[in-house]
C-alpha cells in the first residue's frame, strides 16, 4: 500500500468514528425526551395560544392556552383570533391577553375605517394577532363592534336598563356614583353607541355606553329571531328589507349586521350582511372568545353562537356566567376548548355628551375690547421756571 492510500484509509476511519459519535448522541437525546412532546421550541407561558399547539396542552396558561410550540425565529403556524372586551391599555388588554400594536395595525369600526385613538375601555373588538420575534402577540387588524347604535325608546333608571332599536340593554353600574349620575342624564330620544355582549335570551349586557350627537348611520347586530319574505327580526326590532340596497339571504338562527337610518322615527335598513358566528378565516388556528354560558341547563355548550367542544364546564361556572373560552378552531368551525374560565362582568362605562367638554361644545372665548391708548403726558420740569426779574441800571432810590 502506498503512503497516499494509507493516508486516505485513515481519513475514512476518522469520518466513520465521528459519524458514530453523532449517531449515539442523537439516539440518547431521543431516548431522554418525553414521548409525546411535539416541538423542540416549546413556550410554556401560555399567555396567548398562538403558534403550533401541542395536543397534550397543559392547563398552566394564564388564559388557558396551555403548551404552545413556536417556530424558531418568529411567527407561529397560525394566528390567534380574539373576540372580547377591552379592559385596559398600555398594550390593548382583551380577555387577559396583552395585544401589541403599531402603525401597521389596521383598525375599523363597524365596517368603516377607524384609528387606534378611537379605542376605549369597555368596547368589544374582534381581531387577529400573531407572535412576533420577541414572542409578543401583535395585532394585524381589529374591528370595534357595537351591538347597537340608535335612539333610546325606553329607559328604566331604577332597574338600570334601556331599549335601543328594539334591543333590551342592561347596564351594570355597581353603585358607582359617577356612573349613576351619567346614566341619569340620559333621556328618551338620545342616540347612543352600545358596546356589549348578548346573553342567550338576546339581552345585551352593556360594557360601554357612549352618547353621540350623530344623526347618521344606525345599526344593530345579533342573531336573527325570524324572517319573512321582506322582513327580518333581531331582538324586538322587525326590519323591512324592501328598500335595502344590499341584503344577504338570512334564516332564523343566522347572525346579521344591519345598518340604516331613522326616517320618520322608524328604522330603515340600507345594508343587511350575514355574519359568521366565528369571524375568522383560515389564517387563524387559535381563538380566545368571550361570552355567556347558555341559561338552559343541559343545553349544548355554545358561546356567542359558537359551538364549544373538548371540555365540560368547570365546577365554578354555572349557566348565565360570563366566560372566556380558549382553544383551537375545530373542523366543524366550532372551538375545541383547552380552558373555560369565568370572568367578572365588566362595569358599564358611560360617556354622555353633556357630561363631556368637547371643543365644539365649549363657549366661544370672550373677545376683549382693544385697549385705548392713553394720551401722552406732557413732560414738565421738576422745578418750575421763574421769570427773570431785572432792575434797570438807571433806577436809583431817591436820596433823603
TAPE-V48059 format. One record per residue. RES is the residue in one small letter. OMEGA is omega in whole degrees, -180 to 180 (* if undefined). Layout:
RES;OMEGA + RES;OMEGA
This chain:
x;180 + x;178 + x;-180 + x;180 + x;179 + x;179 + x;-179 + x;179 + x;178 + x;178 + x;179 + x;179 + x;-180 + x;179 + x;180 + x;180 + x;180 + x;179 + x;-180 + x;179 + x;179 + x;180 + x;179 + x;180 + x;-180 + x;178 + x;179 + x;179 + x;180 + x;-179 + x;-176 + x;-178 + x;175 + x;-175 + x;-173 + x;176 + x;-169 + x;-172 + x;-180 + x;-178 + x;-176 + x;178 + x;-175 + x;-176 + x;172 + x;-177 + x;-171 + x;179 + x;177 + x;176 + x;-179 + x;-175 + x;177 + x;-177 + x;180 + x;-175 + x;177 + x;-177 + x;-176 + x;-178 + x;179 + x;180 + x;175 + x;-178 + x;176 + x;-177 + x;-176 + x;177 + x;-180 + x;172 + x;-179 + x;172 + x;175 + x;-166 + x;174 + x;-177 + x;-179 + x;178 + x;177 + x;175 + x;-176 + x;170 + x;-179 + x;-172 + x;176 + x;-180 + x;179 + x;-179 + x;-165 + x;150 + x;172 + x;-176 + x;179 + x;179 + x;-179 + x;180 + x;173 + x;-177 + x;179 + x;-179 + x;176 + x;-175 + x;178 + x;179 + x;179 + x;-174 + x;176 + x;176 + x;-179 + x;175 + x;-180 + x;179 + x;178 + x;-180 + x;-177 + x;-180 + x;175 + x;-177 + x;-179 + x;172 + x;179 + x;177 + x;175 + x;180 + x;164 + x;-177 + x;178 + x;-177 + x;174 + x;174 + x;175 + x;-175 + x;177 + x;-179 + x;180 + x;173 + x;-178 + x;-178 + x;172 + x;177 + x;176 + x;177 + x;173 + x;-178 + x;172 + x;179 + x;178 + x;173 + x;-179 + x;-179 + x;176 + x;178 + x;176 + x;177 + x;180 + x;-176 + x;-177 + x;-178 + x;175 + x;178 + x;178 + x;178 + x;179 + x;-177 + x;177 + x;-179 + x;177 + x;-177 + x;177 + x;176 + x;-179 + x;-174 + x;175 + x;177 + x;-180 + x;-174 + x;-179 + x;180 + x;179 + x;176 + x;178 + x;180 + x;-180 + x;-179 + x;178 + x;180 + x;180 + x;-178 + x;177 + x;177 + x;-177 + x;168 + x;-178 + x;172 + x;180 + x;180 + x;-180 + x;168 + x;-177 + x;177 + x;176 + x;175 + x;177 + x;174 + x;-172 + x;171 + x;176 + x;177 + x;178 + x;174 + x;-179 + x;178 + x;-178 + x;175 + x;-177 + x;-171 + x;172 + x;-178 + x;173 + x;175 + x;179 + x;-179 + x;180 + x;180 + x;-180 + x;178 + x;170 + x;-176 + x;-176 + x;-178 + x;173 + x;-178 + x;175 + x;-175 + x;179 + x;-177 + x;173 + x;-171 + x;176 + x;-177 + x;-172 + x;-179 + x;-178 + x;179 + x;180 + x;-179 + x;175 + x;175 + x;-176 + x;174 + x;178 + x;-178 + x;174 + x;173 + x;-173 + x;171 + x;-177 + x;177 + x;-180 + x;-177 + x;173 + x;177 + x;-178 + x;178 + x;177 + x;-180 + x;178 + x;-175 + x;173 + x;-175 + x;176 + x;-174 + x;174 + x;-178 + x;174 + x;178 + x;177 + x;-167 + x;-177 + x;179 + x;-175 + x;179 + x;-177 + x;176 + x;-179 + x;-176 + x;172 + x;-169 + x;178 + x;178 + x;-177 + x;176 + x;179 + x;-179 + x;-175 + x;-180 + x;179 + x;179 + x;176 + x;-176 + x;174 + x;178 + x;-178 + x;179 + x;-179 + x;178 + x;-179 + x;179 + x;174 + x;-180 + x;167 + x;-179 + x;174 + x;-177 + x;-178 + x;180 + x;-180 + x;179 + x;-179 + x;179 + x;175 + x;-174 + x;167 + x;178 + x;179 + x;180 + x;179 + x;179 + x;-179 + x;-178 + x;-179 + x;-180 + x;175 + x;-180 + x;170 + x;-169 + x;169 + x;176 + x;172 + x;-175 + x;177 + x;178 + x;179 + x;175 + x;-179 + x;177 + x;-179 + x;175 + x;-179 + x;175 + x;176 + x;-175 + x;-175 + x;178 + x;178 + x;-180 + x;176 + x;-175 + x;-176 + x;179 + x;-179 + x;178 + x;179 + x;179 + x;-180 + x;180 + x;178 + x;177 + x;178 + x;179 + x;175 + x;-178 + x;177 + x;177 + x;-178 + x;179 + x;180 + x;-179 + x;178 + x;177 + x;-179 + x;178 + x;-179 + x;-177 + x;179 + x;177 + x;-178 + x;-179 + x;-180 + x;173 + x;179 + x;-178 + x;-175 + x;-176 + x;175 + x;178 + x;-178 + x;-179 + x;177 + x;*
